């Protein structure tokens, strides 16, 4: 078994380069875990923070050869809606993260609209980010628009808090998580337990995990990373996969509920966050979290933190974000 203290020691190793921020350290740890546990190289590409918040409440339309999916933010819909789990806001002392995630899964099953993008198409997303300096209280808003190649065979355009760049296509035998190509997504189980075990198998040489009881704290950390990335970064999924991912997330030890959290639009919801079991005893890491409506459990947005600078000049920001819209388009930079 790997020694988590040795992994943490690597964070402070002085290579002469500027210190890493926390998000970068997490990416490095995930890649190191993969390199230690698996014979194949598995490259995890993600933003400094996995901040794209997704919703299952989307309506799809096909227009002029381009599949367009339009989000209905204000709740007004022309299709049937799920019955809310409660007629009024539940007493948060009696509600668990598992209850909220099961409710989110039920909501997704009622509202998900399945589409099948081609490998040669692009996933367009428009994300709204509200970022607040934790020290000064100064707030800025950003609009990030991404065009990601479905099968990663073409270069993609990605943005991070207002700055954009071209992301090159994947190299031969290079893979990423989360996948967006339909063929790979369809292979993921839609049973939550089987989904967890399929993710766990990637961290064991030869696979073979048969029971959730066999998973270590480090395994669960990596599984949470994969599930969160899948839910945040993949707006197009086969039928049943998103609900399964929500329910699987609820099975991860350390997932907990934080009541009375504001989303980017000022709505009060309940947040589902994660306590990393590999952190030192007594340490907390309330940073990345999903925010849900407390009555219907509809997904509202995402909360995360970002750091910049070093030492006394380091700044920490609270980020609230939501997906304003998404679409499947034929060309990069093509808007729906």
Backbone torsions as a table, in degrees:
resi	resn	phi	psi	omega
1	UNK	NA	138.9	-178.7
2	UNK	-71.3	152.2	-179.1
3	UNK	-94.7	110.7	-175.8
4	UNK	-64.5	-27.6	178.0
5	UNK	-65.2	-36.1	177.7
6	UNK	-67.2	-36.4	177.4
7	UNK	-63.5	-41.2	179.8
8	UNK	-67.8	-33.4	179.9
9	UNK	-61.8	-30.1	179.8
10	UNK	-65.1	-26.3	-178.7
11	UNK	-63.1	-31.3	-174.6
12	UNK	-100.2	7.3	179.7
13	UNK	-68.4	128.2	-175.2
14	UNK	-89.2	106.9	179.1
15	UNK	-99.6	2.2	-176.5
16	UNK	89.2	-5.9	178.9
17	UNK	-92.7	160.9	177.6
18	UNK	-58.8	147.6	179.4
19	UNK	-58.5	146.3	179.5
20	UNK	-81.1	146.3	171.5
21	UNK	-78.7	171.0	-172.3
22	UNK	-63.7	-39.2	-179.3
23	UNK	-63.2	-40.7	178.9
24	UNK	-66.2	-38.5	177.2
25	UNK	-61.5	-38.8	179.0
26	UNK	-64.7	-41.5	178.5
27	UNK	-62.3	-41.8	-178.6
28	UNK	-64.5	-39.9	179.5
29	UNK	-64.3	-41.6	-179.7
30	UNK	-62.2	-40.9	180.0
31	UNK	-68.3	-36.6	179.0
32	UNK	-66.5	-42.0	177.7
33	UNK	-59.1	-43.6	-179.9
34	UNK	-62.8	-43.0	-178.3
35	UNK	-65.3	-34.8	-179.5
36	UNK	-73.8	-42.9	-168.7
37	UNK	-90.1	-18.2	-174.1
38	UNK	-127.2	147.9	179.8
39	UNK	-75.3	-20.4	-177.8
40	UNK	-103.0	146.4	179.1
41	UNK	-77.8	126.4	-179.7
42	UNK	-123.5	109.3	-174.6
43	UNK	-93.0	124.9	177.1
44	UNK	-98.8	111.9	175.9
45	UNK	-102.4	125.5	174.3
46	UNK	-154.9	169.2	176.1
47	UNK	-71.4	166.1	175.2
48	UNK	-52.3	-31.1	170.2
49	UNK	-136.5	136.0	179.1
50	UNK	-78.7	90.4	-166.6
51	UNK	-110.1	-4.9	-177.1
52	UNK	-72.6	113.2	180.0
53	UNK	-90.7	135.9	-173.6
54	UNK	-116.2	158.7	176.0
55	UNK	-136.6	148.5	177.1
56	UNK	-88.5	-9.3	-178.1
57	UNK	-83.8	74.3	-175.5
58	UNK	-128.7	144.8	175.7
59	UNK	-109.4	138.3	-176.3
60	UNK	-111.7	145.3	176.8
61	UNK	-146.1	147.7	178.0
62	UNK	-107.6	122.7	-176.3
63	UNK	-135.0	123.6	174.5
64	UNK	50.4	41.3	176.3
65	UNK	81.1	-0.8	-179.8
66	UNK	-115.4	124.1	178.5
67	UNK	-78.7	121.7	-175.8
68	UNK	-118.0	131.3	175.1
69	UNK	-115.7	126.3	-175.3
70	UNK	-116.6	128.1	-179.9
71	UNK	-81.7	141.0	177.8
72	UNK	-105.7	91.1	-172.2
73	UNK	-75.0	-30.8	-171.8
74	UNK	-86.9	3.2	176.2
75	UNK	89.7	-10.3	179.2
76	UNK	-76.2	126.5	-174.7
77	UNK	-137.3	155.5	177.0
78	UNK	-102.3	-5.8	178.6
79	UNK	-108.8	172.1	-176.3
80	UNK	-66.6	151.6	-178.9
81	UNK	-117.4	157.4	178.5
82	UNK	-75.3	149.4	172.9
83	UNK	-70.0	131.0	179.9
84	UNK	-64.8	147.7	178.5
85	UNK	-63.9	-18.4	179.2
86	UNK	-150.5	158.0	179.0
87	UNK	-89.0	-9.8	176.0
88	UNK	-146.7	167.1	-178.5
89	UNK	-57.3	127.5	-178.1
90	UNK	-70.2	155.2	174.1
91	UNK	-71.0	116.8	-171.2
92	UNK	-64.3	-22.7	179.3
93	UNK	-68.4	-18.1	-178.6
94	UNK	-106.4	7.6	-177.1
95	UNK	-118.2	136.3	180.0
96	UNK	-108.0	167.7	174.9
97	UNK	-60.2	-36.0	179.7
98	UNK	-63.8	-39.6	177.6
99	UNK	-62.9	-44.9	-179.7
100	UNK	-63.6	-43.6	-178.0
101	UNK	-69.8	-33.6	173.8
102	UNK	-66.8	-38.3	175.6
103	UNK	-64.8	-39.4	177.0
104	UNK	-64.1	-37.5	177.4
105	UNK	-64.6	-42.8	178.7
106	UNK	-63.7	-40.7	178.3
107	UNK	-63.2	-42.6	-180.0
108	UNK	-63.9	-39.7	179.6
109	UNK	-62.3	-34.6	-179.6
110	UNK	-76.9	-28.7	-170.2
111	UNK	-112.5	-13.3	-174.5
112	UNK	-63.1	141.5	177.2
113	UNK	-120.9	113.8	-173.8
114	UNK	-87.0	130.6	173.6
115	UNK	-128.9	164.2	-177.7
116	UNK	-127.8	88.8	179.5
117	UNK	-68.7	147.3	175.0
118	UNK	-79.9	156.2	-179.5
119	UNK	-61.7	-27.8	-176.9
120	UNK	-87.6	4.1	-179.4
121	UNK	-95.4	-177.5	-178.5
122	UNK	-128.6	146.4	172.9
123	UNK	-95.8	115.3	177.6
124	UNK	-95.0	132.2	175.0
125	UNK	-132.5	143.6	174.6
126	UNK	-121.9	113.8	-174.7
127	UNK	-114.2	137.2	176.7
128	UNK	-106.4	126.3	-178.6
129	UNK	-121.1	130.3	173.7
130	UNK	-113.2	116.9	-172.6
131	UNK	-118.3	128.7	-176.9
132	UNK	-121.7	126.8	175.5
133	UNK	-67.2	120.5	-175.2
134	UNK	-66.2	-22.8	-179.0
135	UNK	-88.5	-47.5	-174.9
136	UNK	-94.4	-21.8	-176.5
137	UNK	82.6	-0.5	178.8
138	UNK	-66.5	137.3	-175.6
139	UNK	-122.6	137.5	173.9
140	UNK	-129.1	151.5	177.5
141	UNK	-118.3	146.0	-179.4
142	UNK	-133.9	153.0	172.6
143	UNK	-120.6	114.9	179.4
144	UNK	-108.1	128.8	177.0
145	UNK	-119.0	126.4	-179.6
146	UNK	-119.2	147.8	170.0
147	UNK	-128.9	102.2	-176.6
148	UNK	-104.2	129.3	176.9
149	UNK	-60.8	130.5	-175.5
150	UNK	-60.2	-47.4	-179.7
151	UNK	-100.8	7.9	177.9
152	UNK	63.8	18.7	178.8
153	UNK	-86.4	-12.6	178.5
154	UNK	-117.8	157.3	178.3
155	UNK	-68.6	146.7	-177.3
156	UNK	-115.3	155.8	173.5
157	UNK	-106.1	122.4	-178.5
158	UNK	-127.8	152.1	-179.6
159	UNK	-129.0	150.9	177.1
160	UNK	-138.9	113.4	-176.8
161	UNK	38.6	56.1	173.0
162	UNK	89.3	-9.1	179.8
163	UNK	-107.1	130.4	-177.3
164	UNK	-116.9	157.0	177.2
165	UNK	-157.8	163.5	177.5
166	UNK	-86.7	127.4	176.3
167	UNK	-99.6	122.3	-175.2
168	UNK	-68.5	159.1	176.4
169	UNK	-65.1	162.0	177.2
170	UNK	-67.3	147.5	175.1
171	UNK	-83.9	169.0	-179.9
172	UNK	-59.3	133.9	179.4
173	UNK	67.2	11.0	176.8
174	UNK	-95.9	135.5	179.5
175	UNK	-125.5	163.7	179.7
176	UNK	-134.6	159.2	169.4
177	UNK	-129.7	133.6	1.6
178	UNK	-84.3	153.7	175.9
179	UNK	-76.3	157.5	173.1
180	UNK	-124.6	-12.3	179.9
181	UNK	-71.9	141.5	-172.2
182	UNK	-62.9	-38.1	-178.4
183	UNK	-61.0	-42.7	179.4
184	UNK	-71.6	-42.1	-179.0
185	UNK	-63.0	-36.2	-178.6
186	UNK	-67.4	-20.5	179.8
187	UNK	-81.2	-13.3	-179.9
188	UNK	-76.5	133.6	-178.0
189	UNK	-63.2	147.2	175.5
190	UNK	-102.1	7.7	168.6
191	UNK	-94.9	126.9	-172.5
192	UNK	-59.4	-41.5	-179.8
193	UNK	-65.7	-45.4	179.4
194	UNK	-64.9	-33.3	177.4
195	UNK	-63.9	-44.9	178.1
196	UNK	-59.9	-47.2	-177.7
197	UNK	-66.4	-32.9	177.6
198	UNK	-67.6	-35.6	176.1
199	UNK	-71.0	-39.8	-179.6
200	UNK	-63.6	-34.1	-178.1
201	UNK	-61.3	-23.8	-179.1
202	UNK	-74.0	-13.3	-178.6
203	UNK	-103.4	3.9	-179.2
204	UNK	-121.9	128.9	179.2
205	UNK	-59.9	121.4	-179.1
206	UNK	82.3	-2.4	-179.5
207	UNK	68.8	-154.1	171.7
208	UNK	106.0	5.2	176.0
209	UNK	-64.9	125.4	-178.2
210	UNK	-112.1	-16.0	-175.6
211	UNK	-141.2	143.9	175.7
212	UNK	-64.9	-25.3	-179.4
213	UNK	-67.0	-18.3	-178.6
214	UNK	-82.7	-9.0	-174.1
215	UNK	-79.8	139.2	178.3
216	UNK	-90.7	172.1	175.7
217	UNK	-58.3	-39.9	179.7
218	UNK	-67.7	-36.4	175.5
219	UNK	-61.2	-45.8	-178.6
220	UNK	-64.7	-36.9	176.7
221	UNK	-59.3	-46.1	-179.0
222	UNK	-66.8	-37.4	178.8
223	UNK	-66.1	-42.1	176.4
224	UNK	-60.0	-42.6	178.0
225	UNK	-56.5	-46.9	-177.5
226	UNK	-67.5	-43.6	-179.4
227	UNK	-65.5	-43.2	178.9
228	UNK	-62.4	-43.1	178.4
229	UNK	-63.1	-40.6	178.5
230	UNK	-61.4	-46.1	-177.6
231	UNK	-70.3	-32.9	-175.4
232	UNK	-84.8	-32.7	-167.3
233	UNK	-111.0	-2.3	-177.7
234	UNK	-119.8	98.0	-178.7
235	UNK	-78.1	-15.4	-177.6
236	UNK	-118.7	115.8	-178.8
237	UNK	-133.5	152.4	171.5
238	UNK	-61.6	157.1	-177.9
239	UNK	-56.6	130.8	175.4
240	UNK	91.3	-13.8	-175.8
241	UNK	-73.8	-42.5	179.9
242	UNK	-63.6	-46.8	176.0
243	UNK	-58.3	-39.8	178.9
244	UNK	-63.3	-38.6	180.0
245	UNK	-67.0	-39.3	175.8
246	UNK	-61.9	-47.2	-178.6
247	UNK	-66.1	-37.7	177.5
248	UNK	-63.9	-39.3	178.1
249	UNK	-60.4	-36.3	178.7
250	UNK	-68.8	-15.4	179.5
251	UNK	-91.5	-5.5	-178.4
252	UNK	-78.0	122.8	176.0
253	UNK	-59.9	136.1	-179.9
254	UNK	100.9	-10.3	175.6
255	UNK	-76.5	130.5	-176.9
256	UNK	-143.6	168.3	-175.4
257	UNK	-102.4	140.3	174.0
258	UNK	-125.8	110.0	-176.7
259	UNK	-76.6	165.9	171.2
260	UNK	56.6	54.6	177.7
261	UNK	-110.1	134.9	179.5
262	UNK	-85.5	141.5	173.9
263	UNK	-95.8	-175.2	-174.9
264	UNK	-65.1	-20.8	179.1
265	UNK	-97.6	5.9	178.2
266	UNK	86.0	4.7	178.9
267	UNK	-79.1	142.4	179.1
268	UNK	-88.4	125.8	179.5
269	UNK	-135.9	-170.5	174.8
270	UNK	-113.3	136.1	-177.1
271	UNK	-104.4	141.5	172.3
272	UNK	-108.8	118.2	-178.1
273	UNK	-123.8	-174.0	-172.4
274	UNK	-139.7	128.2	173.8
275	UNK	-95.8	112.5	-177.5
276	UNK	-67.6	115.7	-177.4
277	UNK	-70.7	-12.1	-179.8
278	UNK	-89.8	-3.3	176.5
279	UNK	-73.0	157.3	177.4
280	UNK	-58.1	152.1	-179.0
281	UNK	-58.1	131.0	179.1
282	UNK	91.9	-14.0	179.8
283	UNK	-79.0	145.4	177.4
284	UNK	-124.9	157.1	-176.2
285	UNK	-145.8	56.4	178.7
286	UNK	-76.5	93.1	-177.8
287	UNK	-130.9	-87.2	-177.8
288	UNK	-71.1	131.8	178.5
289	UNK	-159.0	151.0	173.1
290	UNK	-91.3	141.0	178.9
291	UNK	-115.7	129.7	-176.4
292	UNK	-122.6	153.3	171.2
293	UNK	-62.6	132.7	-175.0
294	UNK	-73.2	-10.6	-178.4
295	UNK	-105.7	-54.1	-176.6
296	UNK	-90.8	-17.9	-175.4
297	UNK	67.6	21.7	172.5
298	UNK	-68.3	140.0	-179.7
299	UNK	-69.9	130.1	-177.9
300	UNK	-105.1	-40.2	-175.9
301	UNK	174.1	-167.5	-172.0
302	UNK	-134.1	145.7	177.3
303	UNK	-121.9	136.5	178.3
304	UNK	-152.7	176.7	175.2
305	UNK	-125.2	155.2	176.6
306	UNK	-138.9	142.7	176.2
307	UNK	-119.4	151.2	174.8
308	UNK	-144.5	154.6	-179.8
309	UNK	81.8	-171.6	-174.0
310	UNK	-146.2	149.2	175.6
311	UNK	58.6	-132.6	-178.6
312	UNK	-66.7	-22.0	-179.1
313	UNK	-87.2	-2.7	-177.9
314	UNK	-66.7	136.8	176.7
315	UNK	-119.2	143.1	178.3
316	UNK	-119.8	131.1	-177.1
317	UNK	-118.4	142.2	168.8
318	UNK	-94.9	128.3	-178.6
319	UNK	-113.2	129.6	171.1
320	UNK	-117.4	131.8	-174.7
321	UNK	-145.1	160.5	173.4
322	UNK	-153.4	157.5	178.6
323	UNK	-86.4	114.3	-178.0
324	UNK	-78.7	-25.7	178.8
325	UNK	178.8	161.0	175.9
326	UNK	-150.7	163.6	180.0
327	UNK	-160.2	160.7	169.3
328	UNK	-104.2	120.7	-175.9
329	UNK	-125.9	167.1	-174.6
330	UNK	-89.1	-21.6	-175.0
331	UNK	-137.8	149.3	174.7
332	UNK	-65.3	141.5	-177.1
333	UNK	73.8	4.2	175.8
334	UNK	-84.2	125.5	178.6
335	UNK	-97.3	147.0	179.7
336	UNK	-70.4	NA	NA
